[in-house]
Amino acid sequence: MQGNRATCDGPSDPGRFLKSRAGRGDDAAGRMAVGFPVAVVLPAGGTGERTGLATPKQFCSLLNRPLISYTIETFERVPWIETIVVVVSKESLVPMLHITQRYHHTKVKVVEGGRTRHRSIFSGLRAFCAGGGGSPLPRPEVVLIHDAVRPFVDEDFLLQITLAAKEQGASGAVRPLVSTVIAPSSEGFLDHSLERAKYRGSEMPQGFLFDIIYQAYQRCTEFDFEFGTECLHLALRYCGTSARLLDGPPTLWKVTYKRDLAAAESIIKDTLSMSVCIIPGVLAQSTELASKLQKYLAANGTTVDIFPCVKGKKELLLKTRNFIHISESVAGLWDAAEMGKSLGEESHGLLYPVVIVWVHLYTSEEDRSPAGKDPELTAIKELSTTFRKDNILLYGAQVIHSKVPELWERSVERLSQITSALIRDRNSAFTGQLFKA
């Protein structure tokens, strides 16, 4: 996070978090950094009872995309991770396959799990072995196990876990305990407490040499399968492998309760709104407005780039997911429409909604349309309906260039507040609206 929106719960590298296809063009270099095959198992068969929702939390939507898709993206963007096995319940097989197809998750193999967490993980591991059902996947040297509802983990920490597992045989993330652990007596009174500084909370991801964790699951008991939750303990108990524990960042928290879904969506929105591209019109007033908007938005921690023209420059369009297009006439709306069309053709809104705020700058009060007769309003409504199919959110705003400096500055400030709110909230209900600054 940046500016006054900084938070310890956000992705530590927002740029990498948003780079959904990062590394796809540099797979060879990424694999050389690790030098051995790595795979991931994501157990996702839970019912999510603690959220109190009918839909399992891993399938709940954040910005119109299932939570599990964000977690998959976390691993899919890492070039040296070759395969991601997602383990779901029998009832979720078809919906999960639909998710992988809808969001182009090409590294994913979906398999059916068991009724407990350990049974599901074992099902995921068997996908790499003969007799696991169907043709076995290429066997990795290191396998990472992660929760499907922990979407915020960056490549640097994944690399640490992977290399530690390769060297030690097992590794896992830990975090300091927040609360002191106490043991009650059978009568409900305090029996004793643990010294918090001596203990850590076990988190995900965890890494293992594949042969070690697979052997541990082959040896574990029915009691382990039914009631166990800690993979590192199985490696220690059945293979004698003591895991190396690494202090994980605060971003490793998992979605457990309903409020956590809102927190996760807020983190994603904050990250998405950290950069904006402004495309000004040709007049001096438009250039001045772009400069002033840049100042106001930057004061809130937003990185702002101004590009007078983006036609034919797809790399500029793909740099961000937020655009402010300033025009001095209604005709300028069609330039914004062309940009939206290009973004749609590039599937830029596939994983995250794209925001375009078209700003109609009136150079004088007299140029403004009479109340209730804004010709651009109808056009924006029609365009926004078309763009929403590509997950592109189009909004409109009007501002008058006043010759009175105080009034002009006040209008620009209101416009910056409007655009910031639209970019931050990404509310599809407001698309096609025309806001007046």
Buried (B, 14 or more C-beta within 10 A) or exposed (E): BBBEBEEEBBBBBBEBBBBBEBBEEEEEEBBEEBEEBBBBBBBBBBEBEEBEBEEBBBBBEBBEBBBBBBBBBBBBBBBBBBBBBBBBBEEBBEBBBEBBEEBEBEBBBBBBBBEBBBBBBBBBBBBBEEEBEEEEBEBBBBBBBBBBBBBBBBBEBBBBBBBBBBEBBBBBBBBEBEEEEEEEEEEEEEEEEEEEEEEBBBBBBBBBBBEBBBBBBEEBEEEBBEEBEBBBBBBBBBBEBEBBBBEBBEBBBBBBBBEBBEBBBBBBBBBBBBBBBBBBBEBEBBBBBBBBBBEBBEEBBBBBEBBEEBEEEBEBBEBBBBBBBBBBBBEBBEBBBEBBBBBBEBEBBBBBBBBBBBBBBBBEEEEBBEEEEBEBBEBBBEBBEBBBEBBBBBBBBBBBBBEEEEEBEEBBBBBBEBBBBBBBBBEBEBBBBBBBB
